[in-house]
Amino acid sequence: MKIIILGAGQVGSTVAETLASEANDITVVDVDARRLRSLQDHLDIRTVRGHASHPDVLADAGAEDADLMLAVTSSDETNMVACQIAHTMFRTPTKIARVRAAQYLKHRELFARDALPVDLTISPEQLVTEYIQRLIETPGALQVLDFAKGRVRLVGVKAYYGGPLVGHALRELPVHMPAIDTRVAAVFRRGVDLIPEGDTVIEADDEVFFVAASEHSRAVMGELRKLDRPVRRIMLAGGGNIGRRLAATLERRVHVKLVEHSPERAQELSEILDGTVVLQGDAADEDLLREEGIEQMDVFCAVTNDDQVNILSGMLAKRMGARKVMALINRGAYVDLVQGGTIDIAISPQQTTVSALLAHVRRGDVVAVHSLRRGAAEAIEAIAHGDRRTSKVVGRAVEDIKLPAGTTIDAVVRGADVIIAHHDTVIENDDHVILFLTDKKKVAEVEKLFQVGVTFL
């Protein structure tokens, strides 16, 4: 696929790195020559220096025969204008724009084809807000990902001593939970992925990913660890777009305190938020945290725009008694460094954004893609089409489908029914199939499985 990425910032660079590794033809446009050189030093891509919305620059980037244009510059206006020009002058088939301002997003009619021809708008801040919200609503989870419009949930959790299933084989799970159907999609032990079989024994500290109907996910977690108590008190560090959105969403159900460094922004937030206590100060100030009862907080979540502030304030909050600490981390190297240590969960906004984009890049009818384990693994929701003659999956039992190594079919959504996949589950036309890939390099093979033969009508 020929893809043009406008903007070589954190999101654009991460997307370029992800897509370039999958044999796509990538061109990145940016005004900053230094950023472009940095990308070319370690990626096999083409770069064009210039303003992303200028017609001549888009022409130089190959817009006339591009399959997809992804506009992720720091300017909403540049992104939207670039999509308009790509549509008007080059008839680019798919145009995706990063739009952050709520003033634009609340008017969906702006993005109709006869207005601003943007096929998909993405707001990294909103995506991260929703992701953090799911983590808060599922205490004890490392990752929580939704499929089939929220009916199926993939949950990553660390197994602890004392969990009923810890020290037992996976085949015993139905015995423990006879009324609930679930499937373990993957087990990672000391960074190494294990293919889950019936005789796989869960050990303490294993990172276990399981799939279940959303209403059963908390019960399944209870088999792997002692369930955390529901979240009642939250402290947020940082009152930017993410902090404000989180506070506005959470203040209806829990007690929220928000620490913002800027006096002007703190004053603004105090006027916008109804049920949140807004504090002006430094989130890494030990006296402030103590005075505001950090030891009583169920969650401390640092979402400033400074990785170092997020890490340091999170470490301090944990040392002072916060039960769980989350930190927004932009730099990938920092994510690997702090995840699972003093910081319970490191959140990468780039990976969250990439996940939202990948469904529009994948071949075949792919509805949703979630990037996991810092981009090394993926979970995919694909729709099966065809019949036994034209499809490699329809009309076949799971055990008869030639899946790539490290790939599992974990659930099937058929109409209103959620079916946890077992070896004898037969895939039917129009089924939504949820798969887990421990090795993202196998994506192309999975895509081919869900592509329909040319004779299918």
N, C-alpha and C positions, 0 to 999 in steps of 0.2 A: 504494500500500500504506500502511495506517495503522500506524505504528510508535511505540512508547513506549520511550524510552531513560531508564533510571534511573541517574543519576550524570552530572554535568557536568564531570568531571575531564578529564585529557588524552585518555583513550580515548573517553569519551562525547562529548566535543566534536568530536574528529576524525571519529567515526562520524556524528554529526549533520551536520557540514559535508559529508561525502561523500554521504550519503543525501538531504539536502535539495536538493542540486543535481540530483537525478534525479526530481523531481516526486513525491516521497513526502510523505505527511502526517505530520510529525514533531512529537512532544511530548517535551520533556525535563523530568525531575523531579530536583530537588536541594534540599538544605536551604540552600545558599548563594545568597542573592539576587544578590550581586555577579556570580557566575559566570553566572547565568541572564541578567542584564542584558547582559553582555558577548556572549553568544551571540545574543540578540535584536537587538543593534545591527547585526549583519552577516549574519544568516540569517533567512529567512522561515519561522520555526518558532513553535510555541506552547510556553510554559513553565509549570510548576506548581511552586510552592515547598512543600516538605514532606518528611517522612520517606518514603523510597522503599518501605518494606514496609507502610505503614499502609493499610488497606483504603479509607478515605475519600479518601486522596491518590490512590490508583490509580483510584478511581472518577472523581475530578475530571479525571484525565489521559485518561479515555476508554477504560478497560480493557475495558468491556463490549462494544465493537465493534472492538477492536484486532486486527490480523492477526498482529503479532509484538511481543513484549516483550523488550528487551535490558537485562539487569541488570548494570551495570558499575560499581557503587559501589566504594569502597575496602574494603568489608566483605563477606567471603565469606558470612557468616551473613545479612546483610541481603539479599543477592542471592538466596540459596536460599529464604528465607522469602517474598520477594516473588513468586518463581515459584510457590510453593505456593499463595499467596493468589490469584494470577492464575488458576491452574488451578481451585481450589475454588470461588471466588466468581464468576469472570467467564468461565471456559472459554476463556481465550486460547489460540488454536491452537498457536502456536509460542513457546517460552520459552527464552531463551539466558542463561546466567549465567556471569559471570567468577568463577572459583574458583581461588585461588592456592595454598592450603595443600595440600601433598602428602598430609597426613593424611586429607583428604577424597577427593582424586583417586584414591588407591590402592584405594579401596573403591567400585568402579563400581556395585555393587548399590544404593548409596544413591540413585542417580539414575534408578532404574526408575520407570515411570509410577505404580506402586502404592506407591512410597516418596516420594522428592522428585521431583515431575514436572518435571524439567529436560530439555528436548529435546537441548540441546547445552551442554557445559561448555567454556569456553575459559580457558586459562592464558597470558596474554601472556608471562610469563617463560619458559614452556616453548616457546612458538612462536618467541620470539627466540633461545633457546638452539639450537633445531633449525636455524634460519636461519643463525646464525653457524657452526654445525658444518658445514653444507653449503659455506659459503664457504671454511672452512679446508681441507676435503677437496678443494676444486677451486681450487688456487692460481692466481692471476691473474684470476679471475672477479670481476666487479663485482656480479652478482646470479646466483643459482642457484635455480631454481624447479622443483619436481617435479610431474608430472601422471601420471594413470593408475597410481596407487599406486607411483610411482617408476620406471616403465618408460620414460617420456619426460621429457626435461629441457630446459628453456629456460634458456639461459645468456647473460648479458650480459657483454661483454668489450671493452676498449679496444684497437683495432688499433694496432700499433707498427711503426715502420720495421724491416724485416728479416723480417716475417711473409711467408710464401710467396705469400699472396693479396693483400697490400697492393700497390696500384698496378695491380691486374688487375681485370677485369670478373667479376661473379658467375657468368657462364656458364662460366667456366673452373674453377669449384670441382669439378665431377665429373671433370675431367681430372686435377686434383691428387690427388683422393681417389676413385679408381674403385671401391673396395670398400666405401665408406661413403656412405650416403644422408643428406643433411641439407638444411635449408632456412633461409635467412636470413629472419627474420620482419620485422626492422626495422633501419634504419640511422639514427642520429642524428648529425648533423654540426654542430658549434657550436650545439647546442641545437635545431636544425631537423630534423624528421623527413623522411626520404626514403623513397619507396615503392621497395622493392628490385625491380629488374628485371634481366634478363639482362645489359644493358649498363651497369649501375651499377658504377662503379669504386670500390673500397674505398681510402680514404685513411688515412694515419697520423692517429691521435687520433679516428677515428670510433668511436662507441659502437655496437657491432654486437650484435644479439640473434639467436641462431640456435636452432633446434630440432633435436634428434637423439635417437636412442635413448640412454638414460643411459650405456651402456657405450662409446659413441662420442664423448661430449661432449669429453673431453680431447684426442682426436685432432683434432677440428674446431678447438678453441682453438689448436692448434699451427699452423694455417694463417693465423692472424691475429696472432700474437705469439710470441715466444720463450717456451717453456713454463717456468714457475717450477719450481724443484726442490721435491720434496715437503716438507711441513712436518714438522720434527723437534723444534723448541724453541718454546715459547709462554710468554709472560708475560701474565697477566691482572691488571688493576687493578680491585679491587672484589670483595669476598667476599659480596655479597648473594645473592639467590635465583638470579640469572642466573650470576654468577661461580661459585657453588658447583656449579650444575648443569653448567656447561661443564667445570669442573675434573674433576668426577666422570666425565663422559663421555670426556674427552680423555686423562686420565692413564693409561688402559689402553694407549694407542698411541704417545703422544709424551711428551716431557719438559715438565712444566708447573710454572711458578712463579706463585704468586698473592700479590699485595700487598694487604693489608687494613689500613686505618688504625686500626680499633678493636682494642685489645688483647684485650678479651673475645671479640669475634667471631673474631679470629685464632686464639685458643686453641681455640675451639669447632671451627673449620674444621680445625685440625691434628689433632683427634681424629676427625673425620668422614672426612677424605680420606686415602687410603692411599698413593698414589703422587705426591702433589703437595707441592712445597716451599712452605710457607706462611710469608710474611714479614710482620711487623708494621711498618708505616711508611707514609710518604707516597709515592704513586705518582709525584708530580712532584718528588721529591727526587733531584737529579742525582747525588749521591754514592751513594745507594742503587742507582740504576739502573746506574751504572758498576760498583759492587762485584758486582752480580748478573749482569754480562755482557750488558747490553742489546744490545751490538753483535753478539752471536751469535744473537739471537732472530730466528726466521723470521717470527713474528707477535707484535705487541704489541696487545692488545685491552682497551680501557678500558670497563668496564661498571659504574661506580659510579652512584649515583642523582643525580649532580651533573654537568650538561652541561659546565660550565666546567672542572671537574677532568678530565673525559674529554678535552676538546679540548686543554687545556694539557699534560697528561701525554702525550697522543698526539703532539703536536708536538715535545715534548722527546725522546721516545723515537725519533722519526724522525730528528731532528737528530743523535742520538747513535749511530745506526747500525742500528736495527731495520729489517728488510727490508720489512715491510708493517705498516701501522697501521690498526686499526679502532677506531671510537669510537661508543658508544651516545649518540644525540642525541635528546632529547625535543622540543625546540622546532624546528618546521619551518623557521623562518628561519635557524637555525644549520646545518641540514642542507645547504641550498643554498649557504651561505657557505663551508663547509669541505670539501664533497665534491670529491674529485679534486685537492685541493691537497696540503698536507703530510699531511693525513689521507687515506689511500687510499680508505677506505670508511666513510661515515657511515651508521649503522644507525638507522632510525626504528621504535621499537617500536609506535607507533600505526599506521603503514602495514602492518606485519606482522599486527597484530591485525585491522585492517579487512579485510584479504584473507581471513582465516579466516571472517569474518562474511558477506561479500558473497554467497557461494554460497547462503546461506539467504534472501537478499532478492531475488535475481534471479528473474525469471519464466522459465518453461520448465524443463526438467530440467537444471539446472546443477550440476555435481559440484564444481568447484573454480574459484576466482577468485583471481588474484594482482594486486595493485596495484603498478604500476611507475612509475619516474621521478617519485617524490613524488606519486603519485596521478593524474598526467596521462594515463597509459596503463594498459591492463589486458590480461592474458592470461586466457582463459576456457577451461574444459573443459566442453563441453555434450554431452548425449546426443541423438542424432537419433532421432526416432520417426515412425512412419507409413509411407506409401508415396508414390509420385510424385503421387498425386491429393490427398492430405491434408497433405503436407509441402512446404515451399519448398526443402528441401535433399535429402531422400531421393530416390534414383534419378537424381540430377543430377551431372554432372561439376563440378568446382570452377570451371572457367571459365564455366559456365552459371549459377552462383548469383549473385544480385544482392547483392553485399556492399556495405556502406556504405564510403564513401571512407576510406582509411587502415586498412582491415581486411583481414587475410589469414587463410586457412585453411592451417595449417602442418603438421599431422600428424593421422592418424586411427588410433585403436586399435580393432582388430576382433578380439575374442576375445583370443588370445594374441599376435597379430601387431601390430607397430608399423609403420605405413605413413606414410612422409614424403609429404605431399601435393604433387602436381603438377597442372598444368592439366587433365589428363585423368582424375584420380582421381575415381571415382564414390562418393558417400556412400550407405551402406546403412543399413537400419533397425538400431537399437541400437549404431551406431558411436559411439565417444567422439571428438568432434571438438575439436581444440585450435586456438584462434584467437588472434590478436594484434590489439589495437586501439590505434593510436597516439593516438586521440582518444576519451577515455572518454565523451564526450557522445553517441557513436554506440551506446552499450550498448543502449538501448531498441530500436533497429532490429535489432540482432543477436538480442535476446530474441524478437522477433516471428518471425524466421526459424526459430527452433527450437520454436515453439508449434504444436501439432498441430491441424488442423481438427476441427470437432465431429463429423464423420462417421467419424472413425477409431475402430475397435473393436479 
